[in-house]
Amino acid sequence: MFKKILIANRGEIACRVAATARRLGVRTVAVYSDADMHARHVRACDEAVHVGGNAPRESYLQWQRIIEAAQATGAQAIHPGYGFLSENQDFARACAAAGLVFIGPPHTAIAAMGSKSAAKELMDQAGVPLVPGYHGANNEPAFLAAQAERIGYPVLIKASAGGGGKGMRRVDQAKDFASALASCQRESKAAFGNDQVLVERYVTRPRHIEIQVFADTQGHCVYLFERDCSVQRRHQKVLEEAPAPGMTLARRAEMGQAAVAAAQAVGYVGAGTVEFIAEQLDDGDLRFYFMEMNTRLQVEHPVTEAITGLDLVEWQLRVASGEPLPLRQEQLVRRGHAIEARVCAENPQANFLPATGTLQVARWPAHVCFERSDTLPRVDSGFGQGDPISPYYDSMIAKLIVWGEDREQALARMDAALAATHIMGLATNVAFLRRVVASRAFATADLDTALIEREHAALFEAPELPAEVAAAAVAAHVLAAEAALEEADPWSHRDGWRLFGGAQRRFSLELAGHPLTLVLERLHDGATMLEIGEERWSFATRALGQGRHDVQLGARRLTVSVYAQGERYAVFTDAGSALVSEYDPIAHAGDAAADGGRLTAPMPGKVVSFLARTGEKVKRGQALAVMEAMKMEHTLHAPHDGVVQELLYAVGDQVAEGGELLRLAKD
């Protein structure tokens, strides 16, 4: 076993690797950028080395500096985590040349699986099932159009290099093929420096099922069962679970053996994931096709750990140090069901636009970190309360993993874990995740990669927390805060008591963009009433400490948690959550006119391109600019018809949230 390793990554995966290394007695070295100087992964390791500026290309992608850091600190090996350099064949080769062990597959295996088209040709030779399509090198438009006709519409055009949904288009009719191909190739060229594409039959209602494989240097290779990753947004995973619902033993064995064959075809070593598209047949069975192989540990590896009781990072370290696999295929067993939810800084209501800011509140359910528990959820995170979420890296804040004896129990535990996750300071997808878990499709395992679109009404149009509950929670919190500050003098109390008659108190609030007037009335007999519009309820509250309150609202009794930051209140209940603000009607009177037609940055980020020139006439909805934030591109559109008067930034400039990108005069 190694004595010291360097972790060439950040965030939760760096903390995750450090936790296993510490348990095994292996010392760790962290690397960090300017933005991550005080990050949790830096504190989680025994040593840390600064490697550059904020952007990944200035720091975490500077593999020469990382190798120098490993050599300077005496590390024997480098764990790349996932993302960044984890699938960079040049980095893996450079590690070996520098006398360092790359805790991953050989660079030759990374190269073999790095091109989708080349990998599929290799898989075809190995007898691994492929989606019918064309995976060759001829990318002449007329030739590819002919291949699409041969395959049969609908077809899917995919970038041969890269992933994350870039350079991917579904085409339903021949007349749309040429324009879709050109668009795909432009996007692929811009994202990956390679405009090669492949064309495949589009699988309707596909499921995304992947097999975890592991191989050692002695020639042994096993599969550690499967994960279903069908719930996706923008071609990126949202929820993952193991095992895949509805999978027969025969199909599981067949897919596992195909995955092992894929790994052995490239001389694989270490942890890898073979991803399949599974076509759902009328008889309930699945027909599966090879999609790609991720030559690294996956984000969703904890669900495999939960059902097997194994530590996959420990396996990685043991295999990389030359040890054989700890178990053979016949010794591997699975137990129960596990689900992982990715908690991200993003706004689902705005097409999952990434969010940045400070985690003013970050409260998790009672949990364990980086290990399995049969009762408590597991929370893998690289952030804590008070930490910033910057625009330079991925939007994921944490992963919540639950285990149950069966899928029904796991679903219930996931809902409870999400309900107990309280985050304030920026937008997150926690409430959205609860709706997905509770949706009919997910609850009944009616899965495919279009689940979120199919369940749009339930996921995006579901009512917010009832206004009276949110308002009552805020009132309870304000009254408790005031009571804590008041002295014992009864004449200084603000509880509404009067010698004769009652008293009223008004709160002007804003909920989900709508003003809300709350009237709290103290009656002479001591009773309190809460009124919103025409509705009126009896109201009583008792502070429970740490922002928790027992609230009686009419016949309902509930426990709420409220966190206040200035004039904003985050309300959390078992039924849902809401963000409530104090509202000043006078201050908001000119908002609509002031905002008018300004084109502003919805998040901090970098200007990738402007799609209109100064003096150009544009139409409402026309694409005007592209920004990059949190490793994703976002296109901004004209708010109205007009003329571009001035571009206020240059391509490559960083823009703060709310920064005006260009001046657009109404035509």
C-alpha positions in Angstrom: 0.0 0.0 0.0 1.1 3.6 -0.7 2.4 5.8 2.1 1.4 9.1 0.5 -0.8 10.0 -2.4 -1.7 13.3 -4.1 -5.4 14.0 -4.9 -5.6 15.9 -8.2 -9.1 17.2 -7.7 -11.4 19.3 -5.4 -14.8 19.2 -3.7 -16.5 16.2 -2.4 -14.5 13.6 -4.4 -11.2 14.9 -3.0 -12.7 14.7 0.5 -14.1 11.2 -0.3 -10.7 9.9 -1.4 -9.0 11.5 1.6 -11.4 9.8 4.0 -10.6 6.3 2.8 -6.9 7.1 2.6 -6.9 8.3 6.3 -8.7 5.1 7.3 -6.0 3.0 5.6 -3.2 5.1 7.1 -2.2 6.7 3.8 -1.2 10.4 4.0 -2.7 12.8 1.5 -1.7 15.9 -0.4 -4.3 18.3 -1.7 -4.0 20.8 -4.6 -6.0 24.0 -4.7 -6.7 27.0 -6.9 -6.9 30.6 -5.7 -10.7 30.2 -5.3 -10.2 27.1 -3.2 -7.6 28.4 -0.8 -9.9 27.8 2.2 -11.9 24.9 0.8 -12.9 21.8 2.8 -10.8 19.4 0.7 -7.7 21.4 1.6 -8.4 21.0 5.3 -9.2 17.3 4.7 -5.7 16.4 3.6 -2.4 16.3 5.5 -0.7 18.8 3.1 -1.8 21.1 0.3 -0.1 22.8 -2.6 -1.3 25.8 -4.6 -1.4 25.1 -8.3 -2.8 28.3 -9.9 -5.7 30.6 -10.7 -9.4 30.2 -10.3 -10.3 28.7 -13.7 -9.6 25.0 -14.1 -7.3 25.6 -17.1 -5.2 27.8 -14.8 -5.0 25.2 -11.9 -6.6 21.8 -11.9 -5.9 21.1 -15.5 -2.2 22.2 -15.2 -0.9 18.6 -15.0 2.8 19.6 -15.1 2.3 21.6 -11.9 0.4 18.7 -10.3 3.2 16.2 -11.1 5.7 18.6 -9.7 3.6 19.0 -6.5 3.5 15.2 -6.1 7.3 14.9 -6.6 8.0 17.8 -4.2 5.8 16.3 -1.4 7.1 12.8 -1.8 3.7 11.3 -3.0 4.0 7.9 -4.7 0.8 8.1 -6.6 -1.9 10.5 -7.9 -5.6 9.9 -7.6 -7.4 12.0 -10.3 -11.0 11.7 -8.9 -13.5 12.3 -11.7 -13.6 15.2 -14.2 -10.6 17.4 -14.8 -7.6 15.1 -15.6 -9.2 11.7 -14.7 -9.6 10.7 -18.4 -6.6 12.5 -19.8 -4.3 10.0 -21.4 -1.4 12.5 -21.6 -1.6 13.0 -17.9 -1.6 9.3 -17.2 1.4 8.8 -19.5 3.2 11.7 -17.8 2.6 10.2 -14.4 4.3 7.0 -15.4 7.2 8.8 -17.0 7.7 10.7 -13.7 7.8 7.5 -11.7 4.3 8.1 -10.2 1.5 5.7 -10.1 -1.7 6.9 -11.8 -4.6 5.5 -9.8 -6.6 4.6 -12.8 -6.4 2.6 -16.0 -3.4 2.6 -18.3 -3.1 5.5 -20.7 -3.7 3.0 -23.6 -7.1 2.1 -22.2 -8.1 5.8 -21.7 -7.1 6.4 -25.3 -9.0 3.4 -26.6 -12.2 4.6 -24.9 -11.7 8.3 -25.5 -13.3 8.4 -28.9 -16.9 7.2 -29.0 -16.6 6.0 -32.6 -13.3 4.2 -32.2 -14.5 2.7 -28.9 -17.6 1.3 -30.7 -15.6 -0.2 -33.4 -13.5 -1.9 -30.7 -16.7 -3.1 -28.9 -18.1 -4.5 -32.1 -15.0 -6.6 -32.5 -15.3 -7.8 -28.8 -18.9 -8.8 -29.4 -20.5 -6.1 -27.2 -24.0 -5.1 -28.5 -24.1 -1.7 -30.3 -26.9 0.6 -31.3 -27.4 0.2 -35.1 -25.6 3.1 -36.7 -22.5 4.4 -38.4 -19.4 4.8 -36.3 -16.7 5.3 -38.9 -14.4 8.1 -39.9 -16.2 9.4 -43.1 -18.0 12.5 -42.0 -19.0 13.8 -45.4 -22.5 15.3 -45.0 -24.0 13.4 -48.0 -22.5 10.1 -46.8 -23.8 10.6 -43.3 -27.3 11.6 -44.7 -27.3 8.3 -46.6 -26.3 6.4 -43.5 -29.2 8.0 -41.6 -31.6 6.8 -44.3 -30.2 3.3 -44.0 -30.5 3.3 -40.2 -34.0 4.8 -40.3 -35.4 7.8 -38.6 -35.4 9.1 -35.9 -31.6 9.1 -35.6 -29.2 10.6 -33.1 -26.1 12.6 -34.2 -23.5 12.6 -31.5 -20.0 14.1 -31.1 -17.4 11.4 -31.3 -15.3 13.1 -28.6 -16.5 14.5 -25.2 -19.8 14.2 -23.5 -22.2 16.1 -21.3 -24.8 16.4 -24.1 -22.7 18.8 -26.2 -22.7 18.1 -30.0 -25.9 15.9 -29.7 -29.1 16.3 -31.8 -32.1 14.1 -32.4 -33.3 14.2 -36.0 -36.8 13.0 -36.9 -36.9 13.7 -40.6 -34.5 13.7 -43.5 -35.1 17.3 -44.4 -33.7 18.4 -41.0 -30.5 16.3 -41.1 -28.2 18.7 -42.9 -28.8 21.6 -40.5 -28.7 19.4 -37.4 -25.4 17.9 -38.6 -23.8 21.3 -39.2 -25.0 22.5 -35.8 -23.6 19.4 -34.1 -20.2 19.7 -35.7 -19.9 23.4 -34.8 -20.7 22.7 -31.2 -18.4 19.7 -31.0 -15.6 21.7 -32.6 -16.0 24.5 -30.1 -16.3 22.2 -27.1 -13.8 19.5 -27.8 -11.7 20.7 -30.7 -13.0 17.9 -32.9 -16.0 17.9 -35.2 -16.1 14.1 -35.8 -19.6 12.7 -35.2 -21.4 9.4 -35.3 -25.0 8.6 -36.3 -27.2 6.1 -34.5 -30.7 4.9 -34.4 -32.6 6.9 -31.8 -33.8 4.6 -29.1 -37.3 5.6 -28.0 -37.9 5.6 -24.2 -34.3 4.7 -23.4 -33.1 3.8 -20.0 -29.5 4.7 -19.0 -28.1 1.6 -17.2 -24.4 1.3 -16.3 -22.3 -1.5 -15.0 -19.5 -0.9 -12.5 -16.4 -3.0 -13.4 -13.1 -3.5 -11.7 -9.9 -5.1 -13.0 -6.5 -5.7 -11.4 -3.0 -6.1 -12.8 -3.2 -9.9 -12.5 -5.8 -10.2 -15.3 -8.9 -10.5 -13.0 -12.0 -8.5 -13.9 -15.4 -8.4 -12.2 -18.6 -6.5 -12.4 -20.2 -5.0 -9.3 -23.8 -5.0 -10.6 -25.6 -2.1 -12.2 -26.9 1.4 -11.6 -29.9 3.0 -13.2 -29.1 6.7 -14.1 -32.1 7.4 -16.4 -33.4 10.5 -14.5 -31.5 13.3 -16.3 -31.7 17.0 -17.1 -29.8 18.6 -19.9 -28.2 15.1 -20.5 -26.8 15.1 -17.0 -27.8 12.8 -14.2 -30.0 13.9 -11.3 -30.9 10.7 -9.5 -29.2 7.3 -9.6 -30.1 4.0 -8.0 -28.8 0.5 -7.6 -29.9 -2.1 -8.5 -31.8 -1.1 -11.7 -35.6 -1.7 -11.1 -37.1 -4.4 -13.2 -33.8 -6.1 -14.1 -34.0 -9.8 -14.4 -31.1 -12.0 -13.1 -30.4 -13.3 -16.6 -30.3 -9.7 -18.1 -28.1 -8.5 -15.2 -25.6 -11.4 -15.8 -25.6 -10.8 -19.6 -24.9 -7.0 -19.2 -22.3 -7.7 -16.6 -20.5 -10.1 -18.8 -20.6 -7.7 -21.7 -19.1 -5.0 -19.5 -16.3 -7.3 -18.4 -15.7 -8.1 -22.1 -15.5 -4.4 -22.9 -13.0 -3.8 -20.1 -10.8 -6.7 -21.1 -10.8 -5.7 -24.7 -8.7 -2.6 -23.8 -6.5 -4.2 -21.1 -8.4 -2.3 -18.3 -7.1 -1.9 -14.8 -8.9 -0.2 -11.8 -12.4 1.1 -11.5 -14.5 1.8 -14.6 -18.1 2.1 -15.7 -19.5 0.7 -18.9 -22.6 2.6 -19.9 -25.5 1.1 -21.9 -28.6 2.4 -23.5 -31.4 0.0 -22.6 -34.5 -0.3 -24.9 -37.7 -1.3 -23.1 -39.5 -4.1 -24.9 -43.2 -4.8 -24.9 -42.8 -7.9 -22.7 -41.0 -5.8 -20.0 -37.5 -7.1 -20.8 -34.7 -4.9 -21.9 -32.5 -4.9 -25.0 -29.2 -3.2 -24.3 -26.5 -1.5 -26.4 -23.0 -0.2 -25.5 -22.9 3.6 -25.3 -19.5 4.5 -23.8 -17.0 3.6 -21.1 -16.0 6.1 -18.4 -12.5 5.2 -17.5 -12.7 6.5 -13.9 -14.7 6.4 -10.7 -18.2 7.7 -11.2 -20.0 10.4 -9.2 -22.7 7.8 -8.4 -20.3 5.1 -7.1 -21.8 5.4 -3.5 -25.0 3.5 -4.5 -22.8 0.5 -5.5 -21.0 0.8 -2.2 -24.3 0.8 -0.4 -25.6 -2.4 -1.9 -22.3 -4.3 -1.8 -20.9 -3.0 1.5 -17.6 -2.3 -0.2 -15.3 0.8 -0.4 -14.5 1.3 -4.1 -11.8 3.9 -3.3 -10.0 1.3 -1.1 -10.2 -1.1 -4.1 -8.7 1.5 -6.3 -5.8 2.1 -4.0 -5.2 -1.7 -3.5 -5.3 -2.5 -7.2 -3.0 0.5 -8.1 -0.5 -0.6 -5.5 -0.3 -4.0 -7.2 -2.6 -6.1 -5.0 -5.2 -8.5 -6.6 -8.9 -7.8 -6.5 -10.2 -8.4 -2.9 -13.1 -10.6 -4.2 -13.9 -12.8 -7.2 -17.2 -12.6 -9.1 -18.8 -15.5 -7.3 -18.0 -13.8 -3.9 -19.8 -10.6 -4.7 -23.3 -10.1 -3.2 -25.8 -7.3 -3.3 -28.3 -6.4 -0.6 -31.2 -4.0 -0.5 -31.6 -0.8 -2.6 -29.8 2.5 -2.7 -30.6 5.9 -4.2 -28.4 8.9 -4.7 -29.6 12.5 -5.2 -27.3 15.2 -6.5 -27.9 18.5 -4.6 -26.9 21.3 -7.0 -26.7 25.1 -6.9 -29.2 25.7 -9.7 -32.7 27.0 -10.4 -34.9 24.3 -11.9 -37.6 26.8 -12.7 -35.1 28.7 -15.0 -34.0 25.7 -17.0 -31.6 24.6 -14.3 -29.6 27.8 -14.5 -26.6 27.5 -12.2 -26.5 29.6 -9.1 -23.6 31.1 -7.1 -23.4 32.6 -3.7 -22.6 31.7 -0.1 -24.1 28.8 1.8 -25.5 31.0 4.5 -27.3 28.0 5.9 -26.3 24.4 5.2 -28.1 21.9 7.5 -28.1 18.2 6.7 -30.1 15.4 8.2 -28.3 13.3 10.8 -25.9 11.4 8.6 -22.6 9.6 8.1 -19.9 10.8 5.8 -18.4 8.8 3.0 -19.5 5.4 4.4 -22.5 3.1 4.4 -25.2 3.2 7.0 -28.3 1.0 7.1 -30.3 3.7 8.9 -28.8 7.1 8.4 -28.3 8.8 5.0 -24.8 9.3 3.7 -23.8 12.9 2.8 -20.8 13.4 0.5 -19.9 17.1 0.3 -17.0 19.3 -0.2 -18.8 22.3 1.3 -20.1 23.5 4.7 -22.0 26.4 6.1 -20.4 29.7 5.2 -18.5 28.3 2.1 -18.9 30.1 -1.2 -20.1 28.4 -4.4 -18.1 30.0 -7.2 -18.8 30.2 -10.9 -15.6 28.4 -11.8 -16.6 24.8 -11.1 -19.4 22.3 -11.2 -22.7 23.3 -9.5 -22.9 20.1 -7.3 -23.0 21.0 -3.6 -23.4 17.5 -2.2 -24.7 14.0 -2.8 -27.4 12.4 -0.5 -27.3 8.6 -0.5 -29.9 6.4 1.3 -30.2 2.6 1.6 -33.2 0.5 2.3 -34.2 -3.1 2.5 -36.2 -2.5 -0.7 -36.9 0.3 -3.1 -40.0 1.4 -1.3 -38.1 1.9 2.0 -35.2 3.7 0.1 -37.7 6.1 -1.5 -39.2 7.0 1.9 -35.8 7.5 3.4 -34.7 9.7 0.5 -37.8 11.9 0.9 -37.1 12.3 4.6 -33.4 13.1 3.9 -34.3 15.8 1.4 -37.0 17.3 3.7 -34.3 17.6 6.4 -31.8 19.3 4.0 -31.9 23.0 4.7 -29.9 25.3 2.4 -30.1 29.1 2.3 -28.1 31.7 0.4 -28.6 30.5 -3.2 -31.0 28.6 -5.3 -30.9 24.8 -5.1 -32.7 21.8 -6.6 -33.7 20.2 -3.2 -37.4 20.9 -3.5 -37.3 19.8 -7.2 -35.6 16.5 -6.1 -38.4 15.9 -3.6 -41.0 16.3 -6.3 -39.1 13.9 -8.6 -38.8 11.2 -5.9 -42.6 11.6 -5.1 -43.6 11.6 -8.8 -45.8 8.8 -10.1 -43.2 7.9 -12.7 -40.2 7.6 -10.4 -42.2 6.0 -7.5 -43.4 3.3 -9.8 -40.1 2.9 -11.6 -41.6 4.0 -14.9 -38.1 5.2 -16.0 -36.5 6.6 -19.1 -34.3 9.6 -19.9 -37.3 11.8 -20.7 -38.9 11.3 -17.3 -38.5 15.0 -16.3 -40.1 16.2 -19.5 -42.9 13.6 -19.3 -43.7 14.7 -15.7 -43.3 18.4 -16.3 -46.6 19.4 -14.8 -46.0 17.6 -11.6 -42.4 18.7 -11.3 -42.6 22.4 -12.4 -46.2 23.4 -12.0 -46.8 21.9 -8.6 -48.1 24.4 -6.0 -45.5 26.0 -3.7 -45.8 25.7 0.1 -49.3 27.1 1.0 -49.0 30.9 1.5 -50.7 30.8 4.9 -48.1 28.2 6.1 -45.1 30.2 4.9 -46.5 33.4 6.3 -47.3 31.8 9.7 -43.8 30.4 9.9 -42.3 33.9 9.2 -44.6 35.5 11.8 -43.6 32.8 14.4 -40.0 33.5 13.7 -40.3 37.3 14.0 -42.3 37.1 17.2 -39.8 34.6 18.7 -36.8 36.9 17.7 -38.5 39.9 19.3 -39.4 38.0 22.4 -35.8 37.0 22.9 -34.7 40.7 22.8 -37.4 42.1 25.1 -36.7 42.9 28.7 -38.9 41.8 31.6 -40.6 45.1 31.7 -44.3 44.4 30.6 -44.7 47.9 29.2 -41.9 47.3 26.6 -43.4 44.1 25.3 -44.7 44.1 21.6 -47.1 41.2 21.9 -50.1 43.3 21.2 -51.6 43.4 24.7 -53.8 46.4 25.4 -55.7 47.5 28.5 -58.8 47.9 26.4 -59.6 46.3 23.0 -57.3 44.4 20.6 -54.4 45.3 18.3 -53.4 44.5 14.8 -50.0 44.1 13.2 -49.3 44.0 9.5 -46.5 42.2 7.6 -45.8 43.0 4.0 -44.2 39.9 2.5 -43.3 38.5 -1.0 -43.7 34.8 -1.8 -42.9 33.3 -5.2 -42.8 36.8 -6.7 -46.2 37.8 -5.4 -46.8 40.4 -2.7 -48.6 39.0 0.4 -50.1 41.0 3.2 -50.4 39.3 6.5 -52.4 40.7 9.4 -51.7 39.4 12.9 -54.5 40.4 15.3 -54.2 40.1 19.1 -57.7 39.9 20.7 -58.4 41.3 24.1 -58.9 37.8 25.6 -55.3 36.9 24.6 -56.1 34.9 21.5 -54.3 35.6 18.2 -55.7 35.5 14.7 -53.8 35.4 11.4 -55.4 36.8 8.3 -54.4 36.7 4.6 -56.9 38.3 2.2 -60.3 36.8 3.0 -58.9 33.8 4.9 -58.6 33.9 8.7 -57.2 31.3 11.2 -56.5 31.1 14.9 -52.8 31.2 15.5 -50.4 30.2 18.2 -46.7 29.5 18.3 -44.0 28.2 20.6 -40.2 28.5 19.9 -38.3 25.2 20.0 -34.8 26.7 19.6 -32.4 26.8 16.7 -35.0 28.4 14.3 -37.6 25.7 14.9 -41.1 26.6 15.9 -44.3 24.7 16.9 -47.1 26.5 15.0 -50.9 26.0 15.5 -52.7 27.4 12.4 -56.5 26.8 12.7 -56.9 23.0 13.1 -53.4 22.3 11.7 -50.4 21.9 13.9 -46.9 21.7 12.3 -43.2 22.1 13.1 -41.4 24.7 10.9 -37.7 25.7 10.6 -37.0 29.3 9.6 -33.7 30.9 8.8 -33.4 34.6 8.5 -30.8 36.6 6.5 -31.6 40.3 6.5 -35.0 40.7 5.0 -35.2 37.1 3.6 -36.6 34.1 5.3 -36.1 30.5 4.3 -39.0 28.3 5.5 -38.8 24.5 5.7 -41.5 22.1 6.6 -42.2 18.4 6.0 -44.7 19.5 3.3 -42.2 21.6 1.4 -40.2 24.8 1.6 -40.4 28.4 0.5 -38.3 31.6 0.3 -40.2 34.6 1.8 -39.0 38.3 1.7 -40.1 41.4 3.3 -41.8 43.6 0.7 -41.8 47.3 0.3 -44.5 48.3 -2.3 -43.0 51.8 -2.7 -39.5 50.6 -3.4 -40.8 48.1 -5.9 -43.0 50.5 -7.8 -40.5 51.3 -10.5 -38.9 47.9 -10.9 -40.7 46.8 -14.0 -40.0 50.1 -15.8 -36.3 50.1 -14.7 -35.7 46.5 -15.8 -37.5 47.0 -19.1 -35.4 45.5 -21.8 -32.0 45.3 -20.2 -30.0 42.2 -21.2 -28.1 41.2 -18.0 -26.0 38.2 -16.9 -28.3 35.8 -15.0 -25.2 34.5 -13.1 -21.5 35.3 -12.8 -19.6 33.9 -15.8 -17.5 34.5 -18.8 -18.6 35.9 -22.2 -18.1 33.2 -24.8 -19.5 35.1 -27.8 -21.9 37.8 -29.0 -24.3 36.7 -31.7 -25.3 40.2 -32.8 -23.2 43.3 -33.9 -23.5 46.9 -32.9 -26.2 48.6 -35.0 -27.9 45.3 -35.9 -31.7 45.0 -35.6 -32.9 42.1 -33.6 -36.2 40.4 -32.8 -37.5 39.4 -29.4 -36.2 36.0 -28.4 -33.3 36.2 -30.8 -30.0 34.7 -29.4 -27.7 37.6 -28.6 -24.9 36.3 -26.4 -23.5 33.1 -25.0 -22.0 32.9 -21.4 -20.2 30.1 -19.7 -20.7 29.4 -16.0 -20.1 26.3 -13.9 -18.8 24.3 -16.9 -22.0 24.9 -18.9 -22.9 27.3 -21.7 -26.0 29.5 -21.6 -27.6 31.4 -24.4 -29.2 34.8 -23.6 -32.0 36.1 -25.8 -33.4 39.5 -26.7 -36.1 40.7 -24.3 -37.8 42.7 -27.0 -37.4 43.9 -30.6 -34.7 46.6 -30.9 -31.3 47.7 -32.1 -28.0 46.8 -30.5 -26.4 50.1 -29.5 -23.3 48.9 -27.7 -21.5 45.8 -26.6 -20.4 46.5 -23.0 -18.0 43.5 -22.6 -15.4 41.7 -24.8 -15.4 38.0 -25.5 -13.5 36.3 -22.7 -14.5 38.9 -20.1 -15.8 37.8 -16.7 -19.2 39.4 -15.8 -20.8 39.7 -12.4 -24.4 38.6 -11.9 -26.7 41.3 -13.1 -24.0 42.9 -15.2 -25.5 44.5 -18.4 -24.0 42.8 -21.4 -25.2 45.1 -24.1 -27.4 48.1 -24.6 -30.5 47.3 -26.6 -32.7 50.3 -27.8 -36.3 49.6 -28.7 -36.8 49.9 -32.5 
